[in-house]
């Protein structure tokens, strides 16, 4: 049984504090791809901080994996593109 709300945390920069986000569990792969696409667009436009963006988006993708929500192959490609734009190390969601 899926939880009603998915809670995930991410760290901003090198700050020791964690930021928490709560999302409804009925989120779909389309929601994740929308978030990733928006983040990629903001990075390319120079209006997003790569460290903050990667922290939040990798945590979101991890929450999807942890709760066994479908992400689809398109989301995986977008996550890899975002990772490269942010200069982040590879992400292991297994």
Biopython code that builds the backbone (N, CA, C, O; Angstrom):
import numpy as np
from Bio.PDB.StructureBuilder import StructureBuilder

atoms = [
    (1, "UNK", "N", (0.838, -1.185, 0.000)),
    (1, "UNK", "CA", (0.000, 0.000, 0.000)),
    (1, "UNK", "C", (0.885, 1.253, 0.000)),
    (1, "UNK", "O", (1.831, 1.361, 0.781)),
    (2, "UNK", "N", (0.562, 2.183, -0.883)),
    (2, "UNK", "CA", (1.343, 3.413, -0.984)),
    (2, "UNK", "C", (0.913, 4.412, 0.079)),
    (2, "UNK", "O", (-0.260, 4.476, 0.449)),
    (3, "UNK", "N", (1.874, 5.190, 0.567)),
    (3, "UNK", "CA", (1.508, 6.234, 1.533)),
    (3, "UNK", "C", (0.737, 7.348, 0.830)),
    (3, "UNK", "O", (0.831, 7.495, -0.389)),
    (4, "UNK", "N", (-0.019, 8.124, 1.586)),
    (4, "UNK", "CA", (-0.764, 9.247, 1.011)),
    (4, "UNK", "C", (0.166, 10.383, 0.601)),
    (4, "UNK", "O", (-0.080, 11.089, -0.377)),
    (5, "UNK", "N", (1.222, 10.539, 1.358)),
    (5, "UNK", "CA", (2.166, 11.633, 1.117)),
    (5, "UNK", "C", (3.581, 11.069, 1.120)),
    (5, "UNK", "O", (3.940, 10.262, 1.977)),
    (6, "UNK", "N", (4.366, 11.498, 0.160)),
    (6, "UNK", "CA", (5.783, 11.149, 0.113)),
    (6, "UNK", "C", (6.549, 12.327, 0.700)),
    (6, "UNK", "O", (6.360, 13.470, 0.285)),
    (7, "UNK", "N", (7.395, 12.047, 1.646)),
    (7, "UNK", "CA", (8.224, 13.078, 2.253)),
    (7, "UNK", "C", (9.663, 12.803, 1.825)),
    (7, "UNK", "O", (10.172, 11.695, 1.993)),
    (8, "UNK", "N", (10.301, 13.813, 1.278)),
    (8, "UNK", "CA", (11.719, 13.640, 0.958)),
    (8, "UNK", "C", (12.472, 14.872, 1.393)),
    (8, "UNK", "O", (11.919, 15.970, 1.462)),
    (9, "UNK", "N", (13.732, 14.677, 1.685)),
    (9, "UNK", "CA", (14.571, 15.758, 2.185)),
    (9, "UNK", "C", (15.765, 15.940, 1.270)),
    (9, "UNK", "O", (16.243, 14.994, 0.645)),
    (10, "UNK", "N", (16.227, 17.153, 1.206)),
    (10, "UNK", "CA", (17.421, 17.430, 0.416)),
    (10, "UNK", "C", (18.220, 18.527, 1.094)),
    (10, "UNK", "O", (17.676, 19.353, 1.826)),
    (11, "UNK", "N", (19.498, 18.519, 0.841)),
    (11, "UNK", "CA", (20.412, 19.483, 1.450)),
    (11, "UNK", "C", (20.690, 20.601, 0.443)),
    (11, "UNK", "O", (20.907, 20.348, -0.742)),
    (12, "UNK", "N", (20.679, 21.822, 0.930)),
    (12, "UNK", "CA", (20.995, 22.968, 0.084)),
    (12, "UNK", "C", (22.465, 23.324, 0.296)),
    (12, "UNK", "O", (22.893, 23.615, 1.413)),
    (13, "UNK", "N", (23.223, 23.295, -0.787)),
    (13, "UNK", "CA", (24.663, 23.577, -0.744)),
    (13, "UNK", "C", (25.339, 22.680, 0.271)),
    (13, "UNK", "O", (25.034, 21.492, 0.374)),
    (14, "UNK", "N", (26.256, 23.259, 1.015)),
    (14, "UNK", "CA", (26.988, 22.511, 2.033)),
    (14, "UNK", "C", (26.378, 22.725, 3.414)),
    (14, "UNK", "O", (26.974, 22.360, 4.428)),
    (15, "UNK", "N", (25.198, 23.313, 3.446)),
    (15, "UNK", "CA", (24.500, 23.571, 4.695)),
    (15, "UNK", "C", (24.154, 22.239, 5.358)),
    (15, "UNK", "O", (23.750, 21.294, 4.679)),
    (16, "UNK", "N", (24.307, 22.162, 6.644)),
    (16, "UNK", "CA", (24.008, 20.920, 7.357)),
    (16, "UNK", "C", (22.498, 20.687, 7.497)),
    (16, "UNK", "O", (22.064, 19.559, 7.732)),
    (17, "UNK", "N", (21.713, 21.736, 7.355)),
    (17, "UNK", "CA", (20.260, 21.593, 7.499)),
    (17, "UNK", "C", (19.661, 20.906, 6.284)),
    (17, "UNK", "O", (20.129, 21.067, 5.157)),
    (18, "UNK", "N", (18.637, 20.156, 6.538)),
    (18, "UNK", "CA", (17.908, 19.490, 5.453)),
    (18, "UNK", "C", (16.598, 20.240, 5.233)),
    (18, "UNK", "O", (15.970, 20.714, 6.180)),
    (19, "UNK", "N", (16.203, 20.338, 3.981)),
    (19, "UNK", "CA", (14.924, 20.926, 3.621)),
    (19, "UNK", "C", (13.986, 19.775, 3.299)),
    (19, "UNK", "O", (14.366, 18.834, 2.601)),
    (20, "UNK", "N", (12.777, 19.847, 3.801)),
    (20, "UNK", "CA", (11.822, 18.763, 3.605)),
    (20, "UNK", "C", (10.719, 19.204, 2.645)),
    (20, "UNK", "O", (10.249, 20.340, 2.712)),
    (21, "UNK", "N", (10.314, 18.313, 1.764)),
    (21, "UNK", "CA", (9.224, 18.580, 0.842)),
    (21, "UNK", "C", (8.227, 17.431, 0.938)),
    (21, "UNK", "O", (8.624, 16.271, 1.050)),
    (22, "UNK", "N", (6.958, 17.742, 0.896)),
    (22, "UNK", "CA", (5.899, 16.740, 0.965)),
    (22, "UNK", "C", (5.108, 16.792, -0.338)),
    (22, "UNK", "O", (4.687, 17.859, -0.783)),
    (23, "UNK", "N", (4.914, 15.623, -0.939)),
    (23, "UNK", "CA", (4.195, 15.539, -2.202)),
    (23, "UNK", "C", (3.158, 14.423, -2.126)),
    (23, "UNK", "O", (3.381, 13.420, -1.449)),
    (24, "UNK", "N", (2.029, 14.586, -2.813)),
    (24, "UNK", "CA", (1.041, 13.502, -2.823)),
    (24, "UNK", "C", (1.612, 12.270, -3.527)),
    (24, "UNK", "O", (2.363, 12.400, -4.494)),
    (25, "UNK", "N", (1.262, 11.089, -3.050)),
    (25, "UNK", "CA", (1.845, 9.869, -3.596)),
    (25, "UNK", "C", (1.296, 9.493, -4.960)),
    (25, "UNK", "O", (1.866, 8.636, -5.634)),
    (26, "UNK", "N", (0.208, 10.111, -5.381)),
    (26, "UNK", "CA", (-0.332, 9.746, -6.690)),
    (26, "UNK", "C", (0.396, 10.444, -7.840)),
    (26, "UNK", "O", (-0.101, 10.497, -8.965)),
    (27, "UNK", "N", (1.574, 10.974, -7.541)),
    (27, "UNK", "CA", (2.364, 11.603, -8.594)),
    (27, "UNK", "C", (2.731, 10.579, -9.655)),
    (27, "UNK", "O", (2.922, 9.399, -9.362)),
    (28, "UNK", "N", (2.821, 11.029, -10.834)),
    (28, "UNK", "CA", (3.103, 10.149, -11.957)),
    (28, "UNK", "C", (4.484, 10.443, -12.531)),
    (28, "UNK", "O", (5.142, 11.416, -12.163)),
    (29, "UNK", "N", (4.895, 9.581, -13.435)),
    (29, "UNK", "CA", (6.154, 9.812, -14.143)),
    (29, "UNK", "C", (6.081, 11.137, -14.898)),
    (29, "UNK", "O", (7.094, 11.819, -15.053)),
    (30, "UNK", "N", (4.901, 11.499, -15.362)),
    (30, "UNK", "CA", (4.729, 12.761, -16.089)),
    (30, "UNK", "C", (5.056, 13.950, -15.173)),
    (30, "UNK", "O", (5.638, 14.935, -15.627)),
    (31, "UNK", "N", (4.690, 13.864, -13.913)),
    (31, "UNK", "CA", (5.015, 14.929, -12.967)),
    (31, "UNK", "C", (6.523, 15.051, -12.799)),
    (31, "UNK", "O", (7.068, 16.155, -12.809)),
    (32, "UNK", "N", (7.192, 13.915, -12.645)),
    (32, "UNK", "CA", (8.644, 13.945, -12.480)),
    (32, "UNK", "C", (9.319, 14.494, -13.729)),
    (32, "UNK", "O", (10.233, 15.310, -13.619)),
    (33, "UNK", "N", (8.892, 14.067, -14.912)),
    (33, "UNK", "CA", (9.522, 14.580, -16.139)),
    (33, "UNK", "C", (9.263, 16.078, -16.283)),
    (33, "UNK", "O", (10.122, 16.811, -16.774)),
    (34, "UNK", "N", (8.096, 16.533, -15.861)),
    (34, "UNK", "CA", (7.807, 17.976, -15.901)),
    (34, "UNK", "C", (8.732, 18.762, -14.997)),
    (34, "UNK", "O", (9.248, 19.811, -15.382)),
    (35, "UNK", "N", (8.942, 18.252, -13.792)),
    (35, "UNK", "CA", (9.858, 18.912, -12.856)),
    (35, "UNK", "C", (11.285, 18.931, -13.399)),
    (35, "UNK", "O", (11.971, 19.951, -13.327)),
    (36, "UNK", "N", (11.726, 17.798, -13.942)),
    (36, "UNK", "CA", (13.084, 17.712, -14.483)),
    (36, "UNK", "C", (13.260, 18.628, -15.689)),
    (36, "UNK", "O", (14.280, 19.306, -15.808)),
    (37, "UNK", "N", (12.282, 18.653, -16.575)),
    (37, "UNK", "CA", (12.345, 19.513, -17.761)),
    (37, "UNK", "C", (12.430, 20.978, -17.356)),
    (37, "UNK", "O", (13.214, 21.740, -17.923)),
    (38, "UNK", "N", (11.627, 21.369, -16.378)),
    (38, "UNK", "CA", (11.668, 22.748, -15.884)),
    (38, "UNK", "C", (13.014, 23.096, -15.283)),
    (38, "UNK", "O", (13.539, 24.185, -15.515)),
    (39, "UNK", "N", (13.573, 22.179, -14.514)),
    (39, "UNK", "CA", (14.874, 22.414, -13.887)),
    (39, "UNK", "C", (15.970, 22.556, -14.942)),
    (39, "UNK", "O", (16.841, 23.419, -14.826)),
    (40, "UNK", "N", (15.924, 21.713, -15.964)),
    (40, "UNK", "CA", (16.909, 21.788, -17.047)),
    (40, "UNK", "C", (16.799, 23.135, -17.759)),
    (40, "UNK", "O", (17.811, 23.767, -18.061)),
    (41, "UNK", "N", (15.587, 23.562, -18.020)),
    (41, "UNK", "CA", (15.378, 24.855, -18.674)),
    (41, "UNK", "C", (15.918, 26.013, -17.852)),
    (41, "UNK", "O", (16.537, 26.926, -18.398)),
    (42, "UNK", "N", (15.690, 25.982, -16.546)),
    (42, "UNK", "CA", (16.189, 27.057, -15.677)),
    (42, "UNK", "C", (17.715, 27.046, -15.608)),
    (42, "UNK", "O", (18.341, 28.105, -15.567)),
    (43, "UNK", "N", (18.316, 25.856, -15.596)),
    (43, "UNK", "CA", (19.778, 25.779, -15.588)),
    (43, "UNK", "C", (20.362, 26.337, -16.883)),
    (43, "UNK", "O", (21.327, 27.101, -16.863)),
    (44, "UNK", "N", (19.769, 25.950, -17.999)),
    (44, "UNK", "CA", (20.263, 26.447, -19.295)),
    (44, "UNK", "C", (20.094, 27.954, -19.422)),
    (44, "UNK", "O", (20.906, 28.617, -20.067)),
    (45, "UNK", "N", (19.044, 28.502, -18.812)),
    (45, "UNK", "CA", (18.799, 29.946, -18.866)),
    (45, "UNK", "C", (19.664, 30.703, -17.857)),
    (45, "UNK", "O", (19.718, 31.933, -17.869)),
    (46, "UNK", "N", (20.337, 29.953, -16.987)),
    (46, "UNK", "CA", (21.194, 30.581, -15.991)),
    (46, "UNK", "C", (20.429, 31.155, -14.816)),
    (46, "UNK", "O", (20.952, 32.003, -14.092)),
    (47, "UNK", "N", (19.192, 30.705, -14.612)),
    (47, "UNK", "CA", (18.380, 31.244, -13.522)),
    (47, "UNK", "C", (18.262, 30.293, -12.336)),
    (47, "UNK", "O", (17.510, 30.566, -11.400)),
    (48, "UNK", "N", (18.992, 29.184, -12.362)),
    (48, "UNK", "CA", (18.937, 28.221, -11.255)),
    (48, "UNK", "C", (20.341, 27.919, -10.769)),
    (48, "UNK", "O", (21.299, 27.939, -11.543)),
    (49, "UNK", "N", (20.452, 27.643, -9.501)),
    (49, "UNK", "CA", (21.715, 27.252, -8.897)),
    (49, "UNK", "C", (21.885, 25.750, -9.080)),
    (49, "UNK", "O", (21.033, 24.985, -8.628)),
    (50, "UNK", "N", (22.964, 25.297, -9.732)),
    (50, "UNK", "CA", (23.136, 23.865, -9.981)),
    (50, "UNK", "C", (23.143, 23.001, -8.718)),
    (50, "UNK", "O", (22.564, 21.914, -8.713)),
    (51, "UNK", "N", (23.786, 23.466, -7.655)),
    (51, "UNK", "CA", (23.866, 22.657, -6.434)),
    (51, "UNK", "C", (22.494, 22.466, -5.804)),
    (51, "UNK", "O", (22.148, 21.360, -5.389)),
    (52, "UNK", "N", (21.721, 23.527, -5.732)),
    (52, "UNK", "CA", (20.378, 23.438, -5.153)),
    (52, "UNK", "C", (19.491, 22.590, -6.051)),
    (52, "UNK", "O", (18.757, 21.725, -5.571)),
    (53, "UNK", "N", (19.558, 22.838, -7.345)),
    (53, "UNK", "CA", (18.720, 22.106, -8.295)),
    (53, "UNK", "C", (19.011, 20.618, -8.237)),
    (53, "UNK", "O", (18.086, 19.809, -8.169)),
    (54, "UNK", "N", (20.295, 20.242, -8.264)),
    (54, "UNK", "CA", (20.640, 18.825, -8.223)),
    (54, "UNK", "C", (20.219, 18.203, -6.892)),
    (54, "UNK", "O", (19.715, 17.081, -6.865)),
    (55, "UNK", "N", (20.421, 18.918, -5.801)),
    (55, "UNK", "CA", (20.024, 18.390, -4.498)),
    (55, "UNK", "C", (18.545, 18.062, -4.447)),
    (55, "UNK", "O", (18.148, 16.999, -3.968)),
    (56, "UNK", "N", (17.734, 18.980, -4.944)),
    (56, "UNK", "CA", (16.294, 18.763, -4.890)),
    (56, "UNK", "C", (15.837, 17.703, -5.885)),
    (56, "UNK", "O", (15.057, 16.820, -5.526)),
    (57, "UNK", "N", (16.301, 17.773, -7.107)),
    (57, "UNK", "CA", (15.822, 16.833, -8.130)),
    (57, "UNK", "C", (16.329, 15.405, -7.887)),
    (57, "UNK", "O", (15.601, 14.446, -8.140)),
    (58, "UNK", "N", (17.554, 15.256, -7.405)),
    (58, "UNK", "CA", (18.039, 13.904, -7.118)),
    (58, "UNK", "C", (17.293, 13.320, -5.918)),
    (58, "UNK", "O", (17.033, 12.117, -5.878)),
    (59, "UNK", "N", (16.950, 14.159, -4.945)),
    (59, "UNK", "CA", (16.162, 13.677, -3.808)),
    (59, "UNK", "C", (14.759, 13.286, -4.254)),
    (59, "UNK", "O", (14.210, 12.291, -3.781)),
    (60, "UNK", "N", (14.185, 14.058, -5.153)),
    (60, "UNK", "CA", (12.854, 13.730, -5.674)),
    (60, "UNK", "C", (12.884, 12.404, -6.426)),
    (60, "UNK", "O", (12.010, 11.559, -6.230)),
    (61, "UNK", "N", (13.872, 12.219, -7.274)),
    (61, "UNK", "CA", (13.997, 10.954, -8.008)),
    (61, "UNK", "C", (14.225, 9.795, -7.039)),
    (61, "UNK", "O", (13.699, 8.700, -7.243)),
    (62, "UNK", "N", (14.999, 10.032, -6.001)),
    (62, "UNK", "CA", (15.221, 9.012, -4.987)),
    (62, "UNK", "C", (13.942, 8.646, -4.249)),
    (62, "UNK", "O", (13.724, 7.482, -3.915)),
    (63, "UNK", "N", (13.094, 9.643, -3.994)),
    (63, "UNK", "CA", (11.812, 9.381, -3.332)),
    (63, "UNK", "C", (10.923, 8.526, -4.225)),
    (63, "UNK", "O", (10.241, 7.622, -3.741)),
    (64, "UNK", "N", (10.925, 8.802, -5.515)),
    (64, "UNK", "CA", (10.168, 7.970, -6.455)),
    (64, "UNK", "C", (10.661, 6.525, -6.388)),
    (64, "UNK", "O", (9.862, 5.591, -6.326)),
    (65, "UNK", "N", (11.979, 6.351, -6.401)),
    (65, "UNK", "CA", (12.551, 5.003, -6.370)),
    (65, "UNK", "C", (12.242, 4.304, -5.047)),
    (65, "UNK", "O", (11.890, 3.124, -5.027)),
    (66, "UNK", "N", (12.375, 5.032, -3.957)),
    (66, "UNK", "CA", (12.139, 4.452, -2.637)),
    (66, "UNK", "C", (10.701, 3.954, -2.482)),
    (66, "UNK", "O", (10.458, 2.918, -1.863)),
    (67, "UNK", "N", (9.768, 4.690, -3.041)),
    (67, "UNK", "CA", (8.351, 4.316, -2.922)),
    (67, "UNK", "C", (7.866, 3.510, -4.122)),
    (67, "UNK", "O", (6.670, 3.267, -4.285)),
    (68, "UNK", "N", (8.815, 3.101, -4.957)),
    (68, "UNK", "CA", (8.538, 2.255, -6.114)),
    (68, "UNK", "C", (7.487, 2.865, -7.043)),
    (68, "UNK", "O", (6.621, 2.165, -7.569)),
    (69, "UNK", "N", (7.580, 4.176, -7.234)),
    (69, "UNK", "CA", (6.714, 4.856, -8.184)),
    (69, "UNK", "C", (7.392, 4.817, -9.544)),
    (69, "UNK", "O", (8.613, 4.939, -9.636)),
    (70, "UNK", "N", (6.630, 4.651, -10.567)),
    (70, "UNK", "CA", (7.177, 4.569, -11.911)),
    (70, "UNK", "C", (7.758, 5.915, -12.333)),
    (70, "UNK", "O", (7.121, 6.956, -12.167)),
    (71, "UNK", "N", (8.956, 5.885, -12.872)),
    (71, "UNK", "CA", (9.549, 7.109, -13.389)),
    (71, "UNK", "C", (9.608, 7.097, -14.911)),
    (71, "UNK", "O", (9.625, 8.159, -15.534)),
    (72, "UNK", "N", (9.640, 5.932, -15.508)),
    (72, "UNK", "CA", (9.692, 5.844, -16.964)),
    (72, "UNK", "C", (11.069, 6.147, -17.501)),
    (72, "UNK", "O", (11.870, 6.790, -16.823)),
    (73, "UNK", "N", (11.361, 5.689, -18.724)),
    (73, "UNK", "CA", (12.697, 5.873, -19.309)),
    (73, "UNK", "C", (13.007, 7.333, -19.637)),
    (73, "UNK", "O", (14.167, 7.741, -19.591)),
    (74, "UNK", "N", (11.985, 8.122, -19.967)),
    (74, "UNK", "CA", (12.227, 9.524, -20.300)),
    (74, "UNK", "C", (12.744, 10.283, -19.077)),
    (74, "UNK", "O", (13.647, 11.112, -19.193)),
    (75, "UNK", "N", (12.177, 10.001, -17.920)),
    (75, "UNK", "CA", (12.640, 10.658, -16.690)),
    (75, "UNK", "C", (14.091, 10.287, -16.395)),
    (75, "UNK", "O", (14.868, 11.129, -15.945)),
    (76, "UNK", "N", (14.456, 9.041, -16.642)),
    (76, "UNK", "CA", (15.839, 8.620, -16.406)),
    (76, "UNK", "C", (16.802, 9.388, -17.305)),
    (76, "UNK", "O", (17.874, 9.798, -16.860)),
    (77, "UNK", "N", (16.427, 9.583, -18.560)),
    (77, "UNK", "CA", (17.284, 10.350, -19.481)),
    (77, "UNK", "C", (17.391, 11.806, -19.038)),
    (77, "UNK", "O", (18.471, 12.397, -19.080)),
    (78, "UNK", "N", (16.265, 12.380, -18.612)),
    (78, "UNK", "CA", (16.281, 13.770, -18.155)),
    (78, "UNK", "C", (17.120, 13.926, -16.889)),
    (78, "UNK", "O", (17.847, 14.908, -16.738)),
    (79, "UNK", "N", (17.017, 12.959, -15.987)),
    (79, "UNK", "CA", (17.798, 13.017, -14.758)),
    (79, "UNK", "C", (19.293, 12.967, -15.077)),
    (79, "UNK", "O", (20.085, 13.673, -14.453)),
    (80, "UNK", "N", (19.676, 12.146, -16.033)),
    (80, "UNK", "CA", (21.079, 12.067, -16.437)),
    (80, "UNK", "C", (21.526, 13.383, -17.085)),
    (80, "UNK", "O", (22.638, 13.847, -16.833)),
    (81, "UNK", "N", (20.675, 13.979, -17.910)),
    (81, "UNK", "CA", (21.005, 15.274, -18.521)),
    (81, "UNK", "C", (21.176, 16.348, -17.442)),
    (81, "UNK", "O", (22.112, 17.146, -17.489)),
    (82, "UNK", "N", (20.270, 16.353, -16.482)),
    (82, "UNK", "CA", (20.344, 17.312, -15.387)),
    (82, "UNK", "C", (21.620, 17.104, -14.577)),
    (82, "UNK", "O", (22.293, 18.068, -14.212)),
    (83, "UNK", "N", (21.953, 15.838, -14.295)),
    (83, "UNK", "CA", (23.166, 15.529, -13.553)),
    (83, "UNK", "C", (24.397, 16.098, -14.263)),
    (83, "UNK", "O", (25.271, 16.693, -13.634)),
    (84, "UNK", "N", (24.449, 15.906, -15.575)),
    (84, "UNK", "CA", (25.580, 16.407, -16.357)),
    (84, "UNK", "C", (25.642, 17.937, -16.329)),
    (84, "UNK", "O", (26.722, 18.511, -16.186)),
    (85, "UNK", "N", (24.494, 18.593, -16.464)),
    (85, "UNK", "CA", (24.464, 20.058, -16.417)),
    (85, "UNK", "C", (24.930, 20.594, -15.068)),
    (85, "UNK", "O", (25.551, 21.654, -14.996)),
    (86, "UNK", "N", (24.632, 19.868, -14.012)),
    (86, "UNK", "CA", (25.003, 20.302, -12.668)),
    (86, "UNK", "C", (26.425, 19.895, -12.298)),
    (86, "UNK", "O", (26.961, 20.352, -11.289)),
    (87, "UNK", "N", (27.037, 19.036, -13.113)),
    (87, "UNK", "CA", (28.383, 18.570, -12.809)),
    (87, "UNK", "C", (28.409, 17.664, -11.588)),
    (87, "UNK", "O", (29.406, 17.611, -10.868)),
    (88, "UNK", "N", (27.315, 16.953, -11.358)),
    (88, "UNK", "CA", (27.198, 16.081, -10.184)),
    (88, "UNK", "C", (27.706, 14.678, -10.511)),
    (88, "UNK", "O", (27.745, 14.281, -11.676)),
    (89, "UNK", "N", (28.094, 13.932, -9.476)),
    (89, "UNK", "CA", (28.523, 12.541, -9.703)),
    (89, "UNK", "C", (27.320, 11.673, -10.079)),
    (89, "UNK", "O", (26.176, 12.063, -9.845)),
    (90, "UNK", "N", (27.575, 10.505, -10.657)),
    (90, "UNK", "CA", (26.468, 9.606, -11.022)),
    (90, "UNK", "C", (25.589, 9.279, -9.816)),
    (90, "UNK", "O", (26.062, 9.211, -8.682)),
    (91, "UNK", "N", (24.315, 9.080, -10.085)),
    (91, "UNK", "CA", (23.321, 8.807, -9.046)),
    (91, "UNK", "C", (22.933, 7.335, -9.102)),
    (91, "UNK", "O", (22.604, 6.814, -10.168)),
    (92, "UNK", "N", (22.971, 6.675, -7.965)),
    (92, "UNK", "CA", (22.576, 5.266, -7.893)),
    (92, "UNK", "C", (21.234, 5.180, -7.182)),
    (92, "UNK", "O", (21.152, 5.410, -5.976)),
    (93, "UNK", "N", (20.180, 4.850, -7.924)),
    (93, "UNK", "CA", (18.842, 4.758, -7.346)),
    (93, "UNK", "C", (18.435, 3.314, -7.066)),
    (93, "UNK", "O", (17.269, 3.038, -6.783)),
    (94, "UNK", "N", (19.393, 2.397, -7.146)),
    (94, "UNK", "CA", (19.038, 0.994, -6.906)),
    (94, "UNK", "C", (18.899, 0.681, -5.433)),
    (94, "UNK", "O", (18.604, -0.457, -5.068)),
]
sb = StructureBuilder()
sb.init_structure("model")
sb.init_model(0)
sb.init_chain("A")
sb.init_seg("    ")
for serial, (resi, resn, name, xyz) in enumerate(atoms, 1):
    if name == "N":
        sb.init_residue(resn, " ", resi, " ")
    sb.init_atom(name, np.array(xyz, "f"), 0.0, 1.0, " ", f" {name:<3s}", serial, name[0])
structure = sb.get_structure()
